[in-house]
Amino acid sequence: VPYIRKHFAGGVCTSTAQLPEKVAVVTGANTGIGKETAKDLARRGARVYIACRDILKGESAASEIRAATKNQQVFVRKLDLSDTKSIRAFAKGFLAEEKQLHILINNAGVMMCPYSKTADGFETHFGVNHLGHFLLTHLLLERLKESAPSRVVNVSSVAHHFGSIYFRNLDGEKYYNRVFAYIQSKLANVLFTRELAYRLKGTGVTTYAVHPGIVQSELVRHSFVLCLLWRLFTPFLKSAQQGAQTSLHCALAEGIESQSGRYFSDCKKAWVSPKGRNNKTAKRLWDVSCELLGI
Ligand SMILES: NC(=O)c1ccc[n+]([C@@H]2O[C@H](COP(=O)([O-])OP(=O)(O)OC[C@H]3O[C@@H](n4cnc5c(N)ncnc54)[C@H](O)[C@@H]3O)[C@@H](O)[C@H]2O)c1
């Protein structure tokens, strides 16, 4: 298994950047890819904020990271991306305690859950994976600009290739399919990155969308079939640590600033679906998101 895993590991972040005095926020960092991303940033000396729903699970991840990295500057803060009140409370608290933010990793996500709505009435995939991170980024943007050069990494997926944005059915009420709902939200991550990069030109804040690879994690928990497939194909899946590499590359690699707005996989620029390159859809999604969130 380790041999096959190594073969399918994909790219490795080769940056030697050290991050003393740097501040990073990683959403959903209590498990999976997010935890490994936070651990690597902590190892490089950053002050790392684990932004997660469950404080107890967050604290257990933080203790593990502190012990593994000898960095005591790892903090846990409550963030539920399915509730805009929680997102606003997190941002308010963070802005009050930190004067800088250099790296924001929008990593948290849900996949193929049964039809449900967030506290604000948005379909859960769209609400958590896209709108939650859209609002969080919006609230932290001034701090990112003040701390420039700084970066925003949006964890998307290769699944975005099969997605479309159904503007007339964003709440899933006319028709709901949990596979489409997930891939729509991952396409939204790619389009958000594109439009954000366009709007941030000249500010020193750059942004990247990422496919982490097919990674062994708890993400598939809502699908019996995927759980089975993930088990069967375990040796071919990336470990969470391998899955963190492209997020780390986009957060740390020198000289990729001119690639802001692009989509990365295996630590290099990757092909984006035509729908993910559509500037009109990106702008429309931005406007609709602002309208839905009242910003
Ligand atoms: N695992 C894969 O094969 C794979 C492939 C492509 C993309 N991704 C993406 O990678 C990212 C990380 O996924 P993972 O594989 O580590 O899965 P994971 O389930 O281990 O991690 C997801 C994290 O998001 C958090 N989360 C979920 N809902 C939340 C909410 N409402 N508020 C705050 N946090 C919330 C979870 O608690 C968890 O910590 C996701 O965005 C996922 O779409 C994963």
The ligand as a Tripos MOL2 file, in Angstrom:
@<TRIPOS>MOLECULE
LIG
   44    48     1     0     0
SMALL
NO_CHARGES

@<TRIPOS>ATOM
      1 N1        -11.5050   13.9580   -0.2380 N.am      1 LIG1
      2 C1        -11.4850   14.1240   -1.5510 C.2       1 LIG1
      3 O1        -11.2640   13.1690   -2.3150 O.2       1 LIG1
      4 C2        -11.7380   15.4740   -2.1470 C.ar      1 LIG1
      5 C3        -11.7040   15.6070   -3.5410 C.ar      1 LIG1
      6 C4        -11.9330   16.8650   -4.0970 C.ar      1 LIG1
      7 C5        -12.1770   17.9460   -3.2810 C.ar      1 LIG1
      8 N2        -12.2160   17.7920   -1.9180 N.ar      1 LIG1
      9 C6        -12.4870   18.9780   -1.1060 C.3       1 LIG1
     10 O2        -11.5540   19.0620   -0.0640 O.3       1 LIG1
     11 C7        -12.1050   19.7930    1.0410 C.3       1 LIG1
     12 C8        -11.7570   19.0860    2.3550 C.3       1 LIG1
     13 O3        -12.4010   17.8410    2.3570 O.3       1 LIG1
     14 P1        -11.8260   16.5310    3.0950 P.3       1 LIG1
     15 O4        -11.6620   15.4980    2.0570 O.co2     1 LIG1
     16 O5        -10.7040   16.8600    3.9850 O.co2     1 LIG1
     17 O6        -13.1260   16.1090    3.9280 O.3       1 LIG1
     18 P2        -13.4430   16.1310    5.5030 P.3       1 LIG1
     19 O7        -14.8710   15.7260    5.6040 O.co2     1 LIG1
     20 O8        -12.4180   15.3640    6.2550 O.co2     1 LIG1
     21 O9        -13.2550   17.6660    5.8590 O.3       1 LIG1
     22 C9        -14.2550   18.6120    5.6420 C.3       1 LIG1
     23 C10       -14.2360   19.5720    6.7940 C.3       1 LIG1
     24 O10       -15.2620   20.5570    6.5670 O.3       1 LIG1
     25 C11       -15.9250   20.7550    7.7890 C.3       1 LIG1
     26 N3        -17.2820   21.2950    7.6060 N.ar      1 LIG1
     27 C12       -18.3320   20.7070    7.0090 C.ar      1 LIG1
     28 N4        -19.4220   21.4980    7.1190 N.ar      1 LIG1
     29 C13       -19.0310   22.6120    7.8010 C.ar      1 LIG1
     30 C14       -19.6870   23.7720    8.2530 C.ar      1 LIG1
     31 N5        -21.0080   23.9490    8.0660 N.pl3     1 LIG1
     32 N6        -18.9830   24.7120    8.9100 N.ar      1 LIG1
     33 C15       -17.6620   24.5340    9.1440 C.ar      1 LIG1
     34 N7        -16.9800   23.4430    8.7660 N.ar      1 LIG1
     35 C16       -17.6700   22.4870    8.0990 C.ar      1 LIG1
     36 C17       -15.9560   19.3750    8.4500 C.3       1 LIG1
     37 O11       -16.2350   19.4610    9.8340 O.3       1 LIG1
     38 C18       -14.5560   18.8940    8.1390 C.3       1 LIG1
     39 O12       -13.6530   19.3740    9.1150 O.3       1 LIG1
     40 C19       -13.5950   19.9120    0.7620 C.3       1 LIG1
     41 O13       -13.8760   21.2270    0.3120 O.3       1 LIG1
     42 C20       -13.8290   18.9300   -0.3840 C.3       1 LIG1
     43 O14       -14.8930   19.3190   -1.2290 O.3       1 LIG1
     44 C21       -11.9840   16.5940   -1.3270 C.ar      1 LIG1
@<TRIPOS>BOND
     1     1     2 1
     2     2     3 2
     3     2     4 1
     4     4     5 ar
     5     4    44 ar
     6     5     6 ar
     7     6     7 ar
     8     7     8 ar
     9     8     9 1
    10     8    44 ar
    11     9    10 1
    12     9    42 1
    13    10    11 1
    14    11    12 1
    15    11    40 1
    16    12    13 1
    17    13    14 1
    18    14    15 2
    19    14    16 1
    20    14    17 1
    21    17    18 1
    22    18    19 2
    23    18    20 1
    24    18    21 1
    25    21    22 1
    26    22    23 1
    27    23    24 1
    28    23    38 1
    29    24    25 1
    30    25    26 1
    31    25    36 1
    32    26    27 ar
    33    26    35 ar
    34    27    28 ar
    35    28    29 ar
    36    29    30 ar
    37    29    35 ar
    38    30    31 1
    39    30    32 ar
    40    32    33 ar
    41    33    34 ar
    42    34    35 ar
    43    36    37 1
    44    36    38 1
    45    38    39 1
    46    40    41 1
    47    40    42 1
    48    42    43 1
@<TRIPOS>SUBSTRUCTURE
     1 LIG1         1 GROUP 0 **** ****
